[in-house]
Amino acid sequence: MLGKSTAAACLGLPLAVWVVGLAALLSGDQARTTLPLLLLFFLVWIGVMAGAFMFRTGLRAWLWMGGATLAGYALLHVLKAGGLVRVAA
């Protein structure tokens, strides 16, 4: 239980940031969709943290959530570096 709790606490926030950030970047009109996505962020964060408790062991929670976080941020980096998404300044 301690492994799942620490995975939820440590990896829940960056994984939720990745999900909401990807949705914001891929939206057509960032000016209209950013605020609703920021309002939904807390619900996504709670959902990701609750999802950590669905794994059988704490090690699996760390591996799956950590892998998803690394893969997600790598995908965002590739999208930005390749010029496939435009970041509004």
PDB file as gemmi writes it, atoms N, CA and C in Angstrom:
CRYST1    1.000    1.000    1.000  90.00  90.00  90.00 P 1                      
ATOM      1  N   MET A   1       0.819  -1.187   0.000  1.00  0.00           N  
ATOM      2  CA  MET A   1       0.000   0.000   0.000  1.00  0.00           C  
ATOM      3  C   MET A   1       0.871   1.263   0.000  1.00  0.00           C  
ATOM      4  N   LEU A   2       2.010   1.213   0.679  1.00  0.00           N  
ATOM      5  CA  LEU A   2       2.896   2.373   0.716  1.00  0.00           C  
ATOM      6  C   LEU A   2       3.471   2.660  -0.669  1.00  0.00           C  
ATOM      7  N   GLY A   3       3.792   1.612  -1.425  1.00  0.00           N  
ATOM      8  CA  GLY A   3       4.324   1.808  -2.777  1.00  0.00           C  
ATOM      9  C   GLY A   3       3.309   2.454  -3.700  1.00  0.00           C  
ATOM     10  N   LYS A   4       2.069   2.035  -3.598  1.00  0.00           N  
ATOM     11  CA  LYS A   4       1.020   2.634  -4.426  1.00  0.00           C  
ATOM     12  C   LYS A   4       0.766   4.081  -4.030  1.00  0.00           C  
ATOM     13  N   SER A   5       0.795   4.345  -2.735  1.00  0.00           N  
ATOM     14  CA  SER A   5       0.564   5.712  -2.256  1.00  0.00           C  
ATOM     15  C   SER A   5       1.669   6.656  -2.707  1.00  0.00           C  
ATOM     16  N   THR A   6       2.912   6.213  -2.617  1.00  0.00           N  
ATOM     17  CA  THR A   6       4.008   7.078  -3.046  1.00  0.00           C  
ATOM     18  C   THR A   6       4.019   7.252  -4.564  1.00  0.00           C  
ATOM     19  N   ALA A   7       3.648   6.212  -5.303  1.00  0.00           N  
ATOM     20  CA  ALA A   7       3.546   6.345  -6.760  1.00  0.00           C  
ATOM     21  C   ALA A   7       2.454   7.349  -7.121  1.00  0.00           C  
ATOM     22  N   ALA A   8       1.329   7.282  -6.425  1.00  0.00           N  
ATOM     23  CA  ALA A   8       0.242   8.226  -6.685  1.00  0.00           C  
ATOM     24  C   ALA A   8       0.670   9.653  -6.342  1.00  0.00           C  
ATOM     25  N   ALA A   9       1.367   9.812  -5.232  1.00  0.00           N  
ATOM     26  CA  ALA A   9       1.767  11.150  -4.797  1.00  0.00           C  
ATOM     27  C   ALA A   9       2.866  11.731  -5.683  1.00  0.00           C  
ATOM     28  N   CYS A  10       3.834  10.919  -6.062  1.00  0.00           N  
ATOM     29  CA  CYS A  10       4.978  11.428  -6.826  1.00  0.00           C  
ATOM     30  C   CYS A  10       4.730  11.490  -8.325  1.00  0.00           C  
ATOM     31  N   LEU A  11       3.991  10.543  -8.861  1.00  0.00           N  
ATOM     32  CA  LEU A  11       3.805  10.474 -10.311  1.00  0.00           C  
ATOM     33  C   LEU A  11       2.440  10.954 -10.767  1.00  0.00           C  
ATOM     34  N   GLY A  12       1.527  11.169  -9.853  1.00  0.00           N  
ATOM     35  CA  GLY A  12       0.190  11.613 -10.240  1.00  0.00           C  
ATOM     36  C   GLY A  12       0.190  13.001 -10.837  1.00  0.00           C  
ATOM     37  N   LEU A  13       0.916  13.914 -10.224  1.00  0.00           N  
ATOM     38  CA  LEU A  13       0.944  15.293 -10.707  1.00  0.00           C  
ATOM     39  C   LEU A  13       1.586  15.405 -12.094  1.00  0.00           C  
ATOM     40  N   PRO A  14       2.802  14.874 -12.317  1.00  0.00           N  
ATOM     41  CA  PRO A  14       3.381  15.029 -13.653  1.00  0.00           C  
ATOM     42  C   PRO A  14       2.587  14.314 -14.738  1.00  0.00           C  
ATOM     43  N   LEU A  15       1.960  13.204 -14.404  1.00  0.00           N  
ATOM     44  CA  LEU A  15       1.158  12.495 -15.399  1.00  0.00           C  
ATOM     45  C   LEU A  15      -0.100  13.284 -15.742  1.00  0.00           C  
ATOM     46  N   ALA A  16      -0.716  13.902 -14.754  1.00  0.00           N  
ATOM     47  CA  ALA A  16      -1.888  14.731 -15.014  1.00  0.00           C  
ATOM     48  C   ALA A  16      -1.507  15.982 -15.800  1.00  0.00           C  
ATOM     49  N   VAL A  17      -0.359  16.565 -15.503  1.00  0.00           N  
ATOM     50  CA  VAL A  17       0.118  17.722 -16.264  1.00  0.00           C  
ATOM     51  C   VAL A  17       0.331  17.328 -17.717  1.00  0.00           C  
ATOM     52  N   TRP A  18       0.890  16.154 -17.953  1.00  0.00           N  
ATOM     53  CA  TRP A  18       1.117  15.694 -19.316  1.00  0.00           C  
ATOM     54  C   TRP A  18      -0.204  15.518 -20.069  1.00  0.00           C  
ATOM     55  N   VAL A  19      -1.182  14.897 -19.439  1.00  0.00           N  
ATOM     56  CA  VAL A  19      -2.469  14.655 -20.102  1.00  0.00           C  
ATOM     57  C   VAL A  19      -3.143  15.980 -20.461  1.00  0.00           C  
ATOM     58  N   VAL A  20      -3.200  16.892 -19.525  1.00  0.00           N  
ATOM     59  CA  VAL A  20      -3.854  18.179 -19.770  1.00  0.00           C  
ATOM     60  C   VAL A  20      -3.022  19.016 -20.739  1.00  0.00           C  
ATOM     61  N   GLY A  21      -1.711  18.965 -20.628  1.00  0.00           N  
ATOM     62  CA  GLY A  21      -0.852  19.709 -21.548  1.00  0.00           C  
ATOM     63  C   GLY A  21      -0.970  19.219 -22.977  1.00  0.00           C  
ATOM     64  N   LEU A  22      -1.044  17.920 -23.154  1.00  0.00           N  
ATOM     65  CA  LEU A  22      -1.214  17.369 -24.498  1.00  0.00           C  
ATOM     66  C   LEU A  22      -2.560  17.778 -25.082  1.00  0.00           C  
ATOM     67  N   ALA A  23      -3.591  17.732 -24.279  1.00  0.00           N  
ATOM     68  CA  ALA A  23      -4.909  18.157 -24.754  1.00  0.00           C  
ATOM     69  C   ALA A  23      -4.907  19.634 -25.123  1.00  0.00           C  
ATOM     70  N   ALA A  24      -4.204  20.455 -24.352  1.00  0.00           N  
ATOM     71  CA  ALA A  24      -4.146  21.885 -24.649  1.00  0.00           C  
ATOM     72  C   ALA A  24      -3.342  22.158 -25.916  1.00  0.00           C  
ATOM     73  N   LEU A  25      -2.239  21.429 -26.102  1.00  0.00           N  
ATOM     74  CA  LEU A  25      -1.422  21.642 -27.283  1.00  0.00           C  
ATOM     75  C   LEU A  25      -2.113  21.185 -28.559  1.00  0.00           C  
ATOM     76  N   LEU A  26      -2.874  20.109 -28.467  1.00  0.00           N  
ATOM     77  CA  LEU A  26      -3.518  19.568 -29.663  1.00  0.00           C  
ATOM     78  C   LEU A  26      -4.855  20.221 -29.972  1.00  0.00           C  
ATOM     79  N   SER A  27      -5.329  21.068 -29.093  1.00  0.00           N  
ATOM     80  CA  SER A  27      -6.591  21.754 -29.370  1.00  0.00           C  
ATOM     81  C   SER A  27      -6.369  22.802 -30.454  1.00  0.00           C  
ATOM     82  N   GLY A  28      -7.383  23.050 -31.199  1.00  0.00           N  
ATOM     83  CA  GLY A  28      -7.251  23.998 -32.295  1.00  0.00           C  
ATOM     84  C   GLY A  28      -7.101  25.431 -31.822  1.00  0.00           C  
ATOM     85  N   ASP A  29      -7.930  25.865 -30.923  1.00  0.00           N  
ATOM     86  CA  ASP A  29      -7.927  27.241 -30.440  1.00  0.00           C  
ATOM     87  C   ASP A  29      -7.519  27.240 -28.968  1.00  0.00           C  
ATOM     88  N   GLN A  30      -6.241  27.481 -28.718  1.00  0.00           N  
ATOM     89  CA  GLN A  30      -5.733  27.410 -27.354  1.00  0.00           C  
ATOM     90  C   GLN A  30      -6.314  28.495 -26.462  1.00  0.00           C  
ATOM     91  N   ALA A  31      -6.687  29.611 -27.027  1.00  0.00           N  
ATOM     92  CA  ALA A  31      -7.240  30.697 -26.221  1.00  0.00           C  
ATOM     93  C   ALA A  31      -8.597  30.308 -25.626  1.00  0.00           C  
ATOM     94  N   ARG A  32      -9.344  29.471 -26.325  1.00  0.00           N  
ATOM     95  CA  ARG A  32     -10.680  29.092 -25.841  1.00  0.00           C  
ATOM     96  C   ARG A  32     -10.661  27.820 -25.006  1.00  0.00           C  
ATOM     97  N   THR A  33      -9.662  26.963 -25.186  1.00  0.00           N  
ATOM     98  CA  THR A  33      -9.687  25.672 -24.507  1.00  0.00           C  
ATOM     99  C   THR A  33      -8.774  25.584 -23.293  1.00  0.00           C  
ATOM    100  N   THR A  34      -7.870  26.524 -23.122  1.00  0.00           N  
ATOM    101  CA  THR A  34      -6.918  26.420 -22.012  1.00  0.00           C  
ATOM    102  C   THR A  34      -7.605  26.537 -20.657  1.00  0.00           C  
ATOM    103  N   LEU A  35      -8.469  27.505 -20.477  1.00  0.00           N  
ATOM    104  CA  LEU A  35      -9.136  27.676 -19.182  1.00  0.00           C  
ATOM    105  C   LEU A  35     -10.011  26.478 -18.810  1.00  0.00           C  
ATOM    106  N   PRO A  36     -10.853  25.947 -19.706  1.00  0.00           N  
ATOM    107  CA  PRO A  36     -11.619  24.747 -19.326  1.00  0.00           C  
ATOM    108  C   PRO A  36     -10.724  23.555 -18.984  1.00  0.00           C  
ATOM    109  N   LEU A  37      -9.613  23.400 -19.712  1.00  0.00           N  
ATOM    110  CA  LEU A  37      -8.708  22.299 -19.406  1.00  0.00           C  
ATOM    111  C   LEU A  37      -8.033  22.497 -18.053  1.00  0.00           C  
ATOM    112  N   LEU A  38      -7.702  23.729 -17.714  1.00  0.00           N  
ATOM    113  CA  LEU A  38      -7.116  23.983 -16.396  1.00  0.00           C  
ATOM    114  C   LEU A  38      -8.120  23.708 -15.283  1.00  0.00           C  
ATOM    115  N   LEU A  39      -9.380  23.973 -15.557  1.00  0.00           N  
ATOM    116  CA  LEU A  39     -10.406  23.667 -14.557  1.00  0.00           C  
ATOM    117  C   LEU A  39     -10.596  22.155 -14.395  1.00  0.00           C  
ATOM    118  N   LEU A  40     -10.391  21.408 -15.473  1.00  0.00           N  
ATOM    119  CA  LEU A  40     -10.508  19.951 -15.405  1.00  0.00           C  
ATOM    120  C   LEU A  40      -9.256  19.283 -14.848  1.00  0.00           C  
ATOM    121  N   PHE A  41      -8.180  20.053 -14.696  1.00  0.00           N  
ATOM    122  CA  PHE A  41      -6.918  19.470 -14.264  1.00  0.00           C  
ATOM    123  C   PHE A  41      -7.028  18.739 -12.936  1.00  0.00           C  
ATOM    124  N   PHE A  42      -7.718  19.347 -11.979  1.00  0.00           N  
ATOM    125  CA  PHE A  42      -7.819  18.723 -10.656  1.00  0.00           C  
ATOM    126  C   PHE A  42      -8.516  17.363 -10.734  1.00  0.00           C  
ATOM    127  N   LEU A  43      -9.557  17.268 -11.539  1.00  0.00           N  
ATOM    128  CA  LEU A  43     -10.253  15.983 -11.693  1.00  0.00           C  
ATOM    129  C   LEU A  43      -9.356  14.939 -12.355  1.00  0.00           C  
ATOM    130  N   VAL A  44      -8.574  15.361 -13.338  1.00  0.00           N  
ATOM    131  CA  VAL A  44      -7.637  14.435 -13.987  1.00  0.00           C  
ATOM    132  C   VAL A  44      -6.592  13.976 -12.979  1.00  0.00           C  
ATOM    133  N   TRP A  45      -6.104  14.891 -12.164  1.00  0.00           N  
ATOM    134  CA  TRP A  45      -5.085  14.557 -11.168  1.00  0.00           C  
ATOM    135  C   TRP A  45      -5.628  13.544 -10.161  1.00  0.00           C  
ATOM    136  N   ILE A  46      -6.834  13.768  -9.674  1.00  0.00           N  
ATOM    137  CA  ILE A  46      -7.439  12.830  -8.727  1.00  0.00           C  
ATOM    138  C   ILE A  46      -7.656  11.477  -9.393  1.00  0.00           C  
ATOM    139  N   GLY A  47      -8.079  11.473 -10.649  1.00  0.00           N  
ATOM    140  CA  GLY A  47      -8.277  10.219 -11.372  1.00  0.00           C  
ATOM    141  C   GLY A  47      -6.987   9.439 -11.560  1.00  0.00           C  
ATOM    142  N   VAL A  48      -5.913  10.137 -11.875  1.00  0.00           N  
ATOM    143  CA  VAL A  48      -4.619   9.469 -12.048  1.00  0.00           C  
ATOM    144  C   VAL A  48      -4.132   8.909 -10.716  1.00  0.00           C  
ATOM    145  N   MET A  49      -4.302   9.686  -9.642  1.00  0.00           N  
ATOM    146  CA  MET A  49      -3.875   9.179  -8.335  1.00  0.00           C  
ATOM    147  C   MET A  49      -4.713   7.982  -7.904  1.00  0.00           C  
ATOM    148  N   ALA A  50      -6.004   8.009  -8.190  1.00  0.00           N  
ATOM    149  CA  ALA A  50      -6.849   6.862  -7.861  1.00  0.00           C  
ATOM    150  C   ALA A  50      -6.482   5.656  -8.711  1.00  0.00           C  
ATOM    151  N   GLY A  51      -6.072   5.914  -9.942  1.00  0.00           N  
ATOM    152  CA  GLY A  51      -5.672   4.823 -10.825  1.00  0.00           C  
ATOM    153  C   GLY A  51      -4.454   4.063 -10.320  1.00  0.00           C  
ATOM    154  N   ALA A  52      -3.624   4.692  -9.519  1.00  0.00           N  
ATOM    155  CA  ALA A  52      -2.444   4.016  -8.975  1.00  0.00           C  
ATOM    156  C   ALA A  52      -2.847   2.855  -8.070  1.00  0.00           C  
ATOM    157  N   PHE A  53      -4.008   2.934  -7.467  1.00  0.00           N  
ATOM    158  CA  PHE A  53      -4.440   1.886  -6.550  1.00  0.00           C  
ATOM    159  C   PHE A  53      -5.086   0.707  -7.270  1.00  0.00           C  
ATOM    160  N   MET A  54      -5.207   0.789  -8.579  1.00  0.00           N  
ATOM    161  CA  MET A  54      -5.755  -0.332  -9.340  1.00  0.00           C  
ATOM    162  C   MET A  54      -4.688  -1.371  -9.665  1.00  0.00           C  
ATOM    163  N   PHE A  55      -3.413  -1.026  -9.505  1.00  0.00           N  
ATOM    164  CA  PHE A  55      -2.337  -1.969  -9.781  1.00  0.00           C  
ATOM    165  C   PHE A  55      -2.232  -2.977  -8.651  1.00  0.00           C  
ATOM    166  N   ARG A  56      -1.712  -4.136  -8.985  1.00  0.00           N  
ATOM    167  CA  ARG A  56      -1.621  -5.214  -8.004  1.00  0.00           C  
ATOM    168  C   ARG A  56      -0.576  -4.933  -6.925  1.00  0.00           C  
ATOM    169  N   THR A  57       0.559  -4.363  -7.337  1.00  0.00           N  
ATOM    170  CA  THR A  57       1.630  -4.069  -6.380  1.00  0.00           C  
ATOM    171  C   THR A  57       2.105  -2.629  -6.572  1.00  0.00           C  
ATOM    172  N   GLY A  58       2.842  -2.140  -5.594  1.00  0.00           N  
ATOM    173  CA  GLY A  58       3.408  -0.811  -5.688  1.00  0.00           C  
ATOM    174  C   GLY A  58       4.462  -0.705  -6.777  1.00  0.00           C  
ATOM    175  N   LEU A  59       5.218  -1.779  -6.989  1.00  0.00           N  
ATOM    176  CA  LEU A  59       6.240  -1.784  -8.030  1.00  0.00           C  
ATOM    177  C   LEU A  59       5.609  -1.625  -9.411  1.00  0.00           C  
ATOM    178  N   ARG A  60       4.512  -2.326  -9.642  1.00  0.00           N  
ATOM    179  CA  ARG A  60       3.820  -2.190 -10.926  1.00  0.00           C  
ATOM    180  C   ARG A  60       3.277  -0.783 -11.115  1.00  0.00           C  
ATOM    181  N   ALA A  61       2.771  -0.191 -10.051  1.00  0.00           N  
ATOM    182  CA  ALA A  61       2.273   1.183 -10.144  1.00  0.00           C  
ATOM    183  C   ALA A  61       3.411   2.130 -10.515  1.00  0.00           C  
ATOM    184  N   TRP A  62       4.559   1.981  -9.867  1.00  0.00           N  
ATOM    185  CA  TRP A  62       5.706   2.826 -10.179  1.00  0.00           C  
ATOM    186  C   TRP A  62       6.171   2.626 -11.611  1.00  0.00           C  
ATOM    187  N   LEU A  63       6.259   1.373 -12.040  1.00  0.00           N  
ATOM    188  CA  LEU A  63       6.763   1.103 -13.390  1.00  0.00           C  
ATOM    189  C   LEU A  63       5.814   1.610 -14.463  1.00  0.00           C  
ATOM    190  N   TRP A  64       4.535   1.315 -14.347  1.00  0.00           N  
ATOM    191  CA  TRP A  64       3.576   1.735 -15.369  1.00  0.00           C  
ATOM    192  C   TRP A  64       3.384   3.242 -15.383  1.00  0.00           C  
ATOM    193  N   MET A  65       3.216   3.830 -14.229  1.00  0.00           N  
ATOM    194  CA  MET A  65       3.004   5.277 -14.179  1.00  0.00           C  
ATOM    195  C   MET A  65       4.283   6.036 -14.544  1.00  0.00           C  
ATOM    196  N   GLY A  66       5.418   5.536 -14.092  1.00  0.00           N  
ATOM    197  CA  GLY A  66       6.688   6.161 -14.461  1.00  0.00           C  
ATOM    198  C   GLY A  66       6.965   6.040 -15.942  1.00  0.00           C  
ATOM    199  N   GLY A  67       6.689   4.871 -16.499  1.00  0.00           N  
ATOM    200  CA  GLY A  67       6.873   4.687 -17.935  1.00  0.00           C  
ATOM    201  C   GLY A  67       5.939   5.561 -18.748  1.00  0.00           C  
ATOM    202  N   ALA A  68       4.696   5.677 -18.304  1.00  0.00           N  
ATOM    203  CA  ALA A  68       3.731   6.534 -19.006  1.00  0.00           C  
ATOM    204  C   ALA A  68       4.153   7.994 -18.923  1.00  0.00           C  
ATOM    205  N   THR A  69       4.676   8.414 -17.783  1.00  0.00           N  
ATOM    206  CA  THR A  69       5.133   9.796 -17.631  1.00  0.00           C  
ATOM    207  C   THR A  69       6.320  10.074 -18.539  1.00  0.00           C  
ATOM    208  N   LEU A  70       7.303   9.183 -18.547  1.00  0.00           N  
ATOM    209  CA  LEU A  70       8.472   9.368 -19.410  1.00  0.00           C  
ATOM    210  C   LEU A  70       8.087   9.347 -20.883  1.00  0.00           C  
ATOM    211  N   ALA A  71       7.244   8.411 -21.275  1.00  0.00           N  
ATOM    212  CA  ALA A  71       6.821   8.321 -22.668  1.00  0.00           C  
ATOM    213  C   ALA A  71       6.021   9.558 -23.071  1.00  0.00           C  
ATOM    214  N   GLY A  72       5.183  10.045 -22.178  1.00  0.00           N  
ATOM    215  CA  GLY A  72       4.378  11.220 -22.478  1.00  0.00           C  
ATOM    216  C   GLY A  72       5.222  12.467 -22.673  1.00  0.00           C  
ATOM    217  N   TYR A  73       6.176  12.683 -21.775  1.00  0.00           N  
ATOM    218  CA  TYR A  73       7.013  13.866 -21.918  1.00  0.00           C  
ATOM    219  C   TYR A  73       7.954  13.732 -23.112  1.00  0.00           C  
ATOM    220  N   ALA A  74       8.377  12.520 -23.432  1.00  0.00           N  
ATOM    221  CA  ALA A  74       9.176  12.317 -24.650  1.00  0.00           C  
ATOM    222  C   ALA A  74       8.344  12.631 -25.889  1.00  0.00           C  
ATOM    223  N   LEU A  75       7.079  12.237 -25.896  1.00  0.00           N  
ATOM    224  CA  LEU A  75       6.192  12.547 -27.012  1.00  0.00           C  
ATOM    225  C   LEU A  75       6.001  14.061 -27.155  1.00  0.00           C  
ATOM    226  N   LEU A  76       5.787  14.758 -26.050  1.00  0.00           N  
ATOM    227  CA  LEU A  76       5.654  16.213 -26.108  1.00  0.00           C  
ATOM    228  C   LEU A  76       6.924  16.860 -26.645  1.00  0.00           C  
ATOM    229  N   HIS A  77       8.077  16.360 -26.226  1.00  0.00           N  
ATOM    230  CA  HIS A  77       9.340  16.902 -26.709  1.00  0.00           C  
ATOM    231  C   HIS A  77       9.491  16.682 -28.211  1.00  0.00           C  
ATOM    232  N   VAL A  78       9.138  15.497 -28.688  1.00  0.00           N  
ATOM    233  CA  VAL A  78       9.236  15.202 -30.121  1.00  0.00           C  
ATOM    234  C   VAL A  78       8.269  16.069 -30.919  1.00  0.00           C  
ATOM    235  N   LEU A  79       7.055  16.244 -30.409  1.00  0.00           N  
ATOM    236  CA  LEU A  79       6.086  17.091 -31.101  1.00  0.00           C  
ATOM    237  C   LEU A  79       6.563  18.539 -31.198  1.00  0.00           C  
ATOM    238  N   LYS A  80       7.128  19.056 -30.115  1.00  0.00           N  
ATOM    239  CA  LYS A  80       7.614  20.434 -30.124  1.00  0.00           C  
ATOM    240  C   LYS A  80       8.861  20.563 -30.969  1.00  0.00           C  
ATOM    241  N   ALA A  81       9.788  19.623 -30.877  1.00  0.00           N  
ATOM    242  CA  ALA A  81      11.036  19.706 -31.628  1.00  0.00           C  
ATOM    243  C   ALA A  81      10.797  19.539 -33.132  1.00  0.00           C  
ATOM    244  N   GLY A  82       9.811  18.722 -33.474  1.00  0.00           N  
ATOM    245  CA  GLY A  82       9.499  18.518 -34.883  1.00  0.00           C  
ATOM    246  C   GLY A  82       8.638  19.611 -35.478  1.00  0.00           C  
ATOM    247  N   GLY A  83       8.224  20.556 -34.685  1.00  0.00           N  
ATOM    248  CA  GLY A  83       7.400  21.638 -35.179  1.00  0.00           C  
ATOM    249  C   GLY A  83       5.965  21.218 -35.479  1.00  0.00           C  
ATOM    250  N   LEU A  84       5.527  20.115 -34.903  1.00  0.00           N  
ATOM    251  CA  LEU A  84       4.169  19.622 -35.164  1.00  0.00           C  
ATOM    252  C   LEU A  84       3.126  20.350 -34.343  1.00  0.00           C  
ATOM    253  N   VAL A  85       3.528  20.944 -33.239  1.00  0.00           N  
ATOM    254  CA  VAL A  85       2.618  21.775 -32.450  1.00  0.00           C  
ATOM    255  C   VAL A  85       3.277  23.126 -32.233  1.00  0.00           C  
ATOM    256  N   ARG A  86       2.461  24.139 -32.139  1.00  0.00           N  
ATOM    257  CA  ARG A  86       2.948  25.485 -31.922  1.00  0.00           C  
ATOM    258  C   ARG A  86       2.560  25.894 -30.510  1.00  0.00           C  
ATOM    259  N   VAL A  87       3.545  26.310 -29.754  1.00  0.00           N  
ATOM    260  CA  VAL A  87       3.301  26.751 -28.386  1.00  0.00           C  
ATOM    261  C   VAL A  87       2.996  28.239 -28.409  1.00  0.00           C  
ATOM    262  N   ALA A  88       1.836  28.594 -27.876  1.00  0.00           N  
ATOM    263  CA  ALA A  88       1.446  30.002 -27.840  1.00  0.00           C  
ATOM    264  C   ALA A  88       2.288  30.734 -26.801  1.00  0.00           C  
ATOM    265  N   ALA A  89       2.835  31.850 -27.197  1.00  0.00           N  
ATOM    266  CA  ALA A  89       3.695  32.613 -26.279  1.00  0.00           C  
ATOM    267  C   ALA A  89       2.912  33.669 -25.542  1.00  0.00           C  
TER     268      ALA A  89                                                      
END                                                                             
